[in-house]
Amino acid sequence: MTYLLDTNICIYIIKRKPAIVLEKFSRITLGSVAISTITLAELEYGVRKSTNPEKI
C-alpha cells in the first residue's frame, strides 16, 4: 500500500508533533510513502515565507 501524505501530515512529521503521527509514520516503509507535487510546492512556499527558514 502507498501512502500519499498531505501538507499537514508532512509538517507534523517535520516538527515531530503530535507524537502519534510520528509514531505511525515510523512504522511505514520508505518505499510506500509519497507526496504530491502540490504538497511539495506548499512546503517550499512555507519555507520561503518563513521568518526562520533554516529552522526547517
N, CA, C and O atoms as a Maestro MAE file, in Angstrom:
{
 s_m_m2io_version
 :::
 2.0.0
}

f_m_ct {
 s_m_title
 :::
 protein
 m_atom[224] {
  # First column is atom index #
  i_m_mmod_type
  r_m_x_coord
  r_m_y_coord
  r_m_z_coord
  i_m_residue_number
  s_m_chain_name
  s_m_pdb_residue_name
  s_m_pdb_atom_name
  i_m_atomic_number
  :::
  1 25 0.844 -1.177 0.000 1 A "MET " " N  " 7
  2 3 0.000 0.000 0.000 1 A "MET " " CA " 6
  3 2 0.892 1.244 0.000 1 A "MET " " C  " 6
  4 15 1.896 1.294 0.710 1 A "MET " " O  " 8
  5 25 0.521 2.241 -0.794 2 A "THR " " N  " 7
  6 3 1.246 3.508 -0.828 2 A "THR " " CA " 6
  7 2 0.438 4.574 -0.100 2 A "THR " " C  " 6
  8 15 -0.769 4.709 -0.302 2 A "THR " " O  " 8
  9 25 1.126 5.322 0.744 3 A "TYR " " N  " 7
  10 3 0.500 6.409 1.497 3 A "TYR " " CA " 6
  11 2 0.877 7.734 0.847 3 A "TYR " " C  " 6
  12 15 2.060 8.025 0.671 3 A "TYR " " O  " 8
  13 25 -0.116 8.534 0.492 4 A "LEU " " N  " 7
  14 3 0.109 9.860 -0.073 4 A "LEU " " CA " 6
  15 2 -0.089 10.870 1.054 4 A "LEU " " C  " 6
  16 15 -1.206 11.087 1.524 4 A "LEU " " O  " 8
  17 25 1.011 11.480 1.477 5 A "LEU " " N  " 7
  18 3 0.964 12.399 2.615 5 A "LEU " " CA " 6
  19 2 0.527 13.785 2.163 5 A "LEU " " C  " 6
  20 15 0.964 14.273 1.121 5 A "LEU " " O  " 8
  21 25 -0.330 14.411 2.944 6 A "ASP " " N  " 7
  22 3 -0.713 15.788 2.639 6 A "ASP " " CA " 6
  23 2 0.219 16.748 3.376 6 A "ASP " " C  " 6
  24 15 1.060 16.328 4.172 6 A "ASP " " O  " 8
  25 25 0.059 18.019 3.103 7 A "THR " " N  " 7
  26 3 0.951 19.036 3.664 7 A "THR " " CA " 6
  27 2 0.937 19.032 5.187 7 A "THR " " C  " 6
  28 15 1.995 19.113 5.812 7 A "THR " " O  " 8
  29 25 -0.232 18.941 5.786 8 A "ASN " " N  " 7
  30 3 -0.309 18.967 7.248 8 A "ASN " " CA " 6
  31 2 0.443 17.804 7.874 8 A "ASN " " C  " 6
  32 15 1.161 17.991 8.857 8 A "ASN " " O  " 8
  33 25 0.289 16.613 7.324 9 A "ILE " " N  " 7
  34 3 0.991 15.452 7.870 9 A "ILE " " CA " 6
  35 2 2.498 15.630 7.711 9 A "ILE " " C  " 6
  36 15 3.254 15.292 8.622 9 A "ILE " " O  " 8
  37 25 2.947 16.153 6.578 10 A "CYS " " N  " 7
  38 3 4.381 16.408 6.387 10 A "CYS " " CA " 6
  39 2 4.902 17.380 7.438 10 A "CYS " " C  " 6
  40 15 5.986 17.180 7.985 10 A "CYS " " O  " 8
  41 25 4.146 18.420 7.722 11 A "ILE " " N  " 7
  42 3 4.558 19.401 8.730 11 A "ILE " " CA " 6
  43 2 4.599 18.763 10.110 11 A "ILE " " C  " 6
  44 15 5.514 19.029 10.889 11 A "ILE " " O  " 8
  45 25 3.618 17.926 10.418 12 A "TYR " " N  " 7
  46 3 3.631 17.217 11.704 12 A "TYR " " CA " 6
  47 2 4.887 16.365 11.829 12 A "TYR " " C  " 6
  48 15 5.507 16.324 12.892 12 A "TYR " " O  " 8
  49 25 5.262 15.688 10.757 13 A "ILE " " N  " 7
  50 3 6.452 14.833 10.783 13 A "ILE " " CA " 6
  51 2 7.709 15.678 10.933 13 A "ILE " " C  " 6
  52 15 8.600 15.325 11.705 13 A "ILE " " O  " 8
  53 25 7.791 16.781 10.210 14 A "ILE " " N  " 7
  54 3 8.956 17.668 10.305 14 A "ILE " " CA " 6
  55 2 9.102 18.218 11.721 14 A "ILE " " C  " 6
  56 15 10.205 18.258 12.265 14 A "ILE " " O  " 8
  57 25 7.991 18.641 12.314 15 A "LYS " " N  " 7
  58 3 8.019 19.227 13.659 15 A "LYS " " CA " 6
  59 2 7.996 18.184 14.774 15 A "LYS " " C  " 6
  60 15 8.183 18.505 15.947 15 A "LYS " " O  " 8
  61 25 7.763 16.928 14.385 16 A "ARG " " N  " 7
  62 3 7.702 15.810 15.339 16 A "ARG " " CA " 6
  63 2 6.593 15.977 16.371 16 A "ARG " " C  " 6
  64 15 6.721 15.529 17.511 16 A "ARG " " O  " 8
  65 25 5.505 16.623 15.965 17 A "LYS " " N  " 7
  66 3 4.343 16.822 16.833 17 A "LYS " " CA " 6
  67 2 3.089 16.726 15.991 17 A "LYS " " C  " 6
  68 15 3.092 17.257 14.881 17 A "LYS " " O  " 8
  69 25 2.063 16.116 16.413 18 A "PRO " " N  " 7
  70 3 1.922 15.326 17.631 18 A "PRO " " CA " 6
  71 2 2.655 13.983 17.511 18 A "PRO " " C  " 6
  72 15 2.861 13.462 16.415 18 A "PRO " " O  " 8
  73 25 3.026 13.461 18.631 19 A "ALA " " N  " 7
  74 3 3.836 12.246 18.680 19 A "ALA " " CA " 6
  75 2 3.161 11.059 17.999 19 A "ALA " " C  " 6
  76 15 3.844 10.215 17.420 19 A "ALA " " O  " 8
  77 25 1.848 10.980 18.058 20 A "ILE " " N  " 7
  78 3 1.138 9.846 17.458 20 A "ILE " " CA " 6
  79 2 1.347 9.784 15.950 20 A "ILE " " C  " 6
  80 15 1.417 8.695 15.380 20 A "ILE " " O  " 8
  81 25 1.447 10.936 15.298 21 A "VAL " " N  " 7
  82 3 1.678 10.955 13.845 21 A "VAL " " CA " 6
  83 2 3.069 10.415 13.543 21 A "VAL " " C  " 6
  84 15 3.230 9.587 12.646 21 A "VAL " " O  " 8
  85 25 4.069 10.871 14.277 22 A "LEU " " N  " 7
  86 3 5.434 10.398 14.073 22 A "LEU " " CA " 6
  87 2 5.542 8.907 14.370 22 A "LEU " " C  " 6
  88 15 6.248 8.181 13.671 22 A "LEU " " O  " 8
  89 25 4.849 8.456 15.397 23 A "GLU " " N  " 7
  90 3 4.858 7.035 15.754 23 A "GLU " " CA " 6
  91 2 4.285 6.186 14.615 23 A "GLU " " C  " 6
  92 15 4.867 5.167 14.243 23 A "GLU " " O  " 8
  93 25 3.157 6.604 14.071 24 A "LYS " " N  " 7
  94 3 2.548 5.858 12.961 24 A "LYS " " CA " 6
  95 2 3.424 5.925 11.715 24 A "LYS " " C  " 6
  96 15 3.571 4.929 11.007 24 A "LYS " " O  " 8
  97 25 4.005 7.087 11.445 25 A "PHE " " N  " 7
  98 3 4.864 7.248 10.276 25 A "PHE " " CA " 6
  99 2 6.096 6.352 10.371 25 A "PHE " " C  " 6
  100 15 6.543 5.812 9.359 25 A "PHE " " O  " 8
  101 25 6.641 6.190 11.556 26 A "SER " " N  " 7
  102 3 7.856 5.390 11.725 26 A "SER " " CA " 6
  103 2 7.626 3.913 11.421 26 A "SER " " C  " 6
  104 15 8.587 3.172 11.210 26 A "SER " " O  " 8
  105 25 6.383 3.478 11.396 27 A "ARG " " N  " 7
  106 3 6.059 2.076 11.095 27 A "ARG " " CA " 6
  107 2 5.910 1.812 9.599 27 A "ARG " " C  " 6
  108 15 5.776 0.660 9.186 27 A "ARG " " O  " 8
  109 25 5.930 2.849 8.798 28 A "ILE " " N  " 7
  110 3 5.716 2.720 7.357 28 A "ILE " " CA " 6
  111 2 7.073 2.631 6.659 28 A "ILE " " C  " 6
  112 15 7.989 3.389 6.978 28 A "ILE " " O  " 8
  113 25 7.199 1.713 5.715 29 A "THR " " N  " 7
  114 3 8.450 1.609 4.968 29 A "THR " " CA " 6
  115 2 8.572 2.787 4.000 29 A "THR " " C  " 6
  116 15 7.578 3.256 3.445 29 A "THR " " O  " 8
  117 25 9.794 3.251 3.809 30 A "LEU " " N  " 7
  118 3 10.021 4.441 2.986 30 A "LEU " " CA " 6
  119 2 9.519 4.284 1.559 30 A "LEU " " C  " 6
  120 15 9.062 5.261 0.966 30 A "LEU " " O  " 8
  121 25 9.589 3.114 1.002 31 A "GLY " " N  " 7
  122 3 9.137 2.902 -0.363 31 A "GLY " " CA " 6
  123 2 7.636 3.008 -0.546 31 A "GLY " " C  " 6
  124 15 7.141 3.012 -1.673 31 A "GLY " " O  " 8
  125 25 6.913 3.094 0.555 32 A "SER " " N  " 7
  126 3 5.453 3.148 0.455 32 A "SER " " CA " 6
  127 2 4.891 4.513 0.834 32 A "SER " " C  " 6
  128 15 3.712 4.633 1.170 32 A "SER " " O  " 8
  129 25 5.739 5.545 0.778 33 A "VAL " " N  " 7
  130 3 5.315 6.905 1.125 33 A "VAL " " CA " 6
  131 2 5.574 7.822 -0.064 33 A "VAL " " C  " 6
  132 15 6.612 7.729 -0.720 33 A "VAL " " O  " 8
  133 25 4.622 8.707 -0.333 34 A "ALA " " N  " 7
  134 3 4.778 9.663 -1.431 34 A "ALA " " CA " 6
  135 2 4.116 10.980 -1.046 34 A "ALA " " C  " 6
  136 15 3.271 11.034 -0.153 34 A "ALA " " O  " 8
  137 25 4.523 12.048 -1.745 35 A "ILE " " N  " 7
  138 3 3.830 13.330 -1.624 35 A "ILE " " CA " 6
  139 2 3.538 13.817 -3.037 35 A "ILE " " C  " 6
  140 15 4.253 13.482 -3.981 35 A "ILE " " O  " 8
  141 25 2.493 14.600 -3.168 36 A "SER " " N  " 7
  142 3 2.132 15.140 -4.483 36 A "SER " " CA " 6
  143 2 2.990 16.366 -4.794 36 A "SER " " C  " 6
  144 15 3.638 16.925 -3.909 36 A "SER " " O  " 8
  145 25 2.984 16.769 -6.048 37 A "THR " " N  " 7
  146 3 3.710 17.985 -6.422 37 A "THR " " CA " 6
  147 2 3.076 19.206 -5.761 37 A "THR " " C  " 6
  148 15 3.767 20.186 -5.483 37 A "THR " " O  " 8
  149 25 1.790 19.158 -5.512 38 A "ILE " " N  " 7
  150 3 1.117 20.266 -4.822 38 A "ILE " " CA " 6
  151 2 1.628 20.372 -3.389 38 A "ILE " " C  " 6
  152 15 1.917 21.469 -2.912 38 A "ILE " " O  " 8
  153 25 1.742 19.231 -2.698 39 A "THR " " N  " 7
  154 3 2.266 19.233 -1.327 39 A "THR " " CA " 6
  155 2 3.696 19.748 -1.315 39 A "THR " " C  " 6
  156 15 4.054 20.552 -0.454 39 A "THR " " O  " 8
  157 25 4.517 19.300 -2.252 40 A "LEU " " N  " 7
  158 3 5.897 19.777 -2.340 40 A "LEU " " CA " 6
  159 2 5.930 21.288 -2.529 40 A "LEU " " C  " 6
  160 15 6.699 21.982 -1.864 40 A "LEU " " O  " 8
  161 25 5.105 21.796 -3.426 41 A "ALA " " N  " 7
  162 3 5.062 23.241 -3.674 41 A "ALA " " CA " 6
  163 2 4.608 23.998 -2.430 41 A "ALA " " C  " 6
  164 15 5.148 25.062 -2.125 41 A "ALA " " O  " 8
  165 25 3.631 23.468 -1.714 42 A "GLU " " N  " 7
  166 3 3.162 24.128 -0.491 42 A "GLU " " CA " 6
  167 2 4.248 24.144 0.581 42 A "GLU " " C  " 6
  168 15 4.397 25.135 1.296 42 A "GLU " " O  " 8
  169 25 5.004 23.060 0.700 43 A "LEU " " N  " 7
  170 3 6.099 23.022 1.675 43 A "LEU " " CA " 6
  171 2 7.199 24.013 1.291 43 A "LEU " " C  " 6
  172 15 7.721 24.724 2.149 43 A "LEU " " O  " 8
  173 25 7.550 24.060 0.005 44 A "GLU " " N  " 7
  174 3 8.563 25.015 -0.460 44 A "GLU " " CA " 6
  175 2 8.107 26.449 -0.228 44 A "GLU " " C  " 6
  176 15 8.898 27.292 0.194 44 A "GLU " " O  " 8
  177 25 6.851 26.726 -0.498 45 A "TYR " " N  " 7
  178 3 6.301 28.061 -0.267 45 A "TYR " " CA " 6
  179 2 6.388 28.418 1.217 45 A "TYR " " C  " 6
  180 15 6.757 29.539 1.567 45 A "TYR " " O  " 8
  181 25 6.053 27.482 2.072 46 A "GLY " " N  " 7
  182 3 6.118 27.721 3.509 46 A "GLY " " CA " 6
  183 2 7.523 28.040 3.983 46 A "GLY " " C  " 6
  184 15 7.711 28.893 4.851 46 A "GLY " " O  " 8
  185 25 8.511 27.357 3.417 47 A "VAL " " N  " 7
  186 3 9.907 27.625 3.783 47 A "VAL " " CA " 6
  187 2 10.303 29.023 3.328 47 A "VAL " " C  " 6
  188 15 10.924 29.769 4.085 47 A "VAL " " O  " 8
  189 25 9.948 29.386 2.086 48 A "ARG " " N  " 7
  190 3 10.289 30.725 1.579 48 A "ARG " " CA " 6
  191 2 9.596 31.822 2.378 48 A "ARG " " C  " 6
  192 15 10.170 32.889 2.598 48 A "ARG " " O  " 8
  193 25 8.378 31.567 2.807 49 A "LYS " " N  " 7
  194 3 7.595 32.549 3.548 49 A "LYS " " CA " 6
  195 2 8.024 32.648 5.019 49 A "LYS " " C  " 6
  196 15 7.769 33.656 5.679 49 A "LYS " " O  " 8
  197 25 8.665 31.613 5.517 50 A "SER " " N  " 7
  198 3 9.036 31.538 6.929 50 A "SER " " CA " 6
  199 2 10.024 32.637 7.307 50 A "SER " " C  " 6
  200 15 10.886 33.016 6.514 50 A "SER " " O  " 8
  201 25 9.885 33.135 8.519 51 A "THR " " N  " 7
  202 3 10.842 34.119 9.021 51 A "THR " " CA " 6
  203 2 12.122 33.448 9.502 51 A "THR " " C  " 6
  204 15 13.121 34.120 9.758 51 A "THR " " O  " 8
  205 25 12.093 32.120 9.625 52 A "ASN " " N  " 7
  206 3 13.258 31.377 10.086 52 A "ASN " " CA " 6
  207 2 13.403 30.091 9.268 52 A "ASN " " C  " 6
  208 15 13.253 29.001 9.819 52 A "ASN " " O  " 8
  209 25 13.695 30.193 7.952 53 A "PRO " " N  " 7
  210 3 13.725 29.002 7.094 53 A "PRO " " CA " 6
  211 2 14.813 27.998 7.461 53 A "PRO " " C  " 6
  212 15 14.651 26.808 7.190 53 A "PRO " " O  " 8
  213 25 15.913 28.435 8.068 54 A "GLU " " N  " 7
  214 3 16.967 27.486 8.430 54 A "GLU " " CA " 6
  215 2 16.518 26.543 9.539 54 A "GLU " " C  " 6
  216 15 17.121 25.488 9.738 54 A "GLU " " O  " 8
  217 25 15.484 26.908 10.249 55 A "LYS " " N  " 7
  218 3 14.939 26.045 11.296 55 A "LYS " " CA " 6
  219 2 14.308 24.791 10.701 55 A "LYS " " C  " 6
  220 15 14.266 23.747 11.353 55 A "LYS " " O  " 8
  221 25 13.826 24.886 9.486 56 A "ILE " " N  " 7
  222 3 13.217 23.753 8.792 56 A "ILE " " CA " 6
  223 2 14.325 22.873 8.329 56 A "ILE " " C  " 6
  224 15 14.074 21.839 7.711 56 A "ILE " " O  " 8
  :::
 }
 m_bond[223] {
  # First column is bond index #
  i_m_from
  i_m_to
  i_m_order
  :::
  1 1 2 1
  2 2 3 1
  3 3 4 2
  4 3 5 1
  5 5 6 1
  6 6 7 1
  7 7 8 2
  8 7 9 1
  9 9 10 1
  10 10 11 1
  11 11 12 2
  12 11 13 1
  13 13 14 1
  14 14 15 1
  15 15 16 2
  16 15 17 1
  17 17 18 1
  18 18 19 1
  19 19 20 2
  20 19 21 1
  21 21 22 1
  22 22 23 1
  23 23 24 2
  24 23 25 1
  25 25 26 1
  26 26 27 1
  27 27 28 2
  28 27 29 1
  29 29 30 1
  30 30 31 1
  31 31 32 2
  32 31 33 1
  33 33 34 1
  34 34 35 1
  35 35 36 2
  36 35 37 1
  37 37 38 1
  38 38 39 1
  39 39 40 2
  40 39 41 1
  41 41 42 1
  42 42 43 1
  43 43 44 2
  44 43 45 1
  45 45 46 1
  46 46 47 1
  47 47 48 2
  48 47 49 1
  49 49 50 1
  50 50 51 1
  51 51 52 2
  52 51 53 1
  53 53 54 1
  54 54 55 1
  55 55 56 2
  56 55 57 1
  57 57 58 1
  58 58 59 1
  59 59 60 2
  60 59 61 1
  61 61 62 1
  62 62 63 1
  63 63 64 2
  64 63 65 1
  65 65 66 1
  66 66 67 1
  67 67 68 2
  68 67 69 1
  69 69 70 1
  70 70 71 1
  71 71 72 2
  72 71 73 1
  73 73 74 1
  74 74 75 1
  75 75 76 2
  76 75 77 1
  77 77 78 1
  78 78 79 1
  79 79 80 2
  80 79 81 1
  81 81 82 1
  82 82 83 1
  83 83 84 2
  84 83 85 1
  85 85 86 1
  86 86 87 1
  87 87 88 2
  88 87 89 1
  89 89 90 1
  90 90 91 1
  91 91 92 2
  92 91 93 1
  93 93 94 1
  94 94 95 1
  95 95 96 2
  96 95 97 1
  97 97 98 1
  98 98 99 1
  99 99 100 2
  100 99 101 1
  101 101 102 1
  102 102 103 1
  103 103 104 2
  104 103 105 1
  105 105 106 1
  106 106 107 1
  107 107 108 2
  108 107 109 1
  109 109 110 1
  110 110 111 1
  111 111 112 2
  112 111 113 1
  113 113 114 1
  114 114 115 1
  115 115 116 2
  116 115 117 1
  117 117 118 1
  118 118 119 1
  119 119 120 2
  120 119 121 1
  121 121 122 1
  122 122 123 1
  123 123 124 2
  124 123 125 1
  125 125 126 1
  126 126 127 1
  127 127 128 2
  128 127 129 1
  129 129 130 1
  130 130 131 1
  131 131 132 2
  132 131 133 1
  133 133 134 1
  134 134 135 1
  135 135 136 2
  136 135 137 1
  137 137 138 1
  138 138 139 1
  139 139 140 2
  140 139 141 1
  141 141 142 1
  142 142 143 1
  143 143 144 2
  144 143 145 1
  145 145 146 1
  146 146 147 1
  147 147 148 2
  148 147 149 1
  149 149 150 1
  150 150 151 1
  151 151 152 2
  152 151 153 1
  153 153 154 1
  154 154 155 1
  155 155 156 2
  156 155 157 1
  157 157 158 1
  158 158 159 1
  159 159 160 2
  160 159 161 1
  161 161 162 1
  162 162 163 1
  163 163 164 2
  164 163 165 1
  165 165 166 1
  166 166 167 1
  167 167 168 2
  168 167 169 1
  169 169 170 1
  170 170 171 1
  171 171 172 2
  172 171 173 1
  173 173 174 1
  174 174 175 1
  175 175 176 2
  176 175 177 1
  177 177 178 1
  178 178 179 1
  179 179 180 2
  180 179 181 1
  181 181 182 1
  182 182 183 1
  183 183 184 2
  184 183 185 1
  185 185 186 1
  186 186 187 1
  187 187 188 2
  188 187 189 1
  189 189 190 1
  190 190 191 1
  191 191 192 2
  192 191 193 1
  193 193 194 1
  194 194 195 1
  195 195 196 2
  196 195 197 1
  197 197 198 1
  198 198 199 1
  199 199 200 2
  200 199 201 1
  201 201 202 1
  202 202 203 1
  203 203 204 2
  204 203 205 1
  205 205 206 1
  206 206 207 1
  207 207 208 2
  208 207 209 1
  209 209 210 1
  210 210 211 1
  211 211 212 2
  212 211 213 1
  213 213 214 1
  214 214 215 1
  215 215 216 2
  216 215 217 1
  217 217 218 1
  218 218 219 1
  219 219 220 2
  220 219 221 1
  221 221 222 1
  222 222 223 1
  223 223 224 2
  :::
 }
}
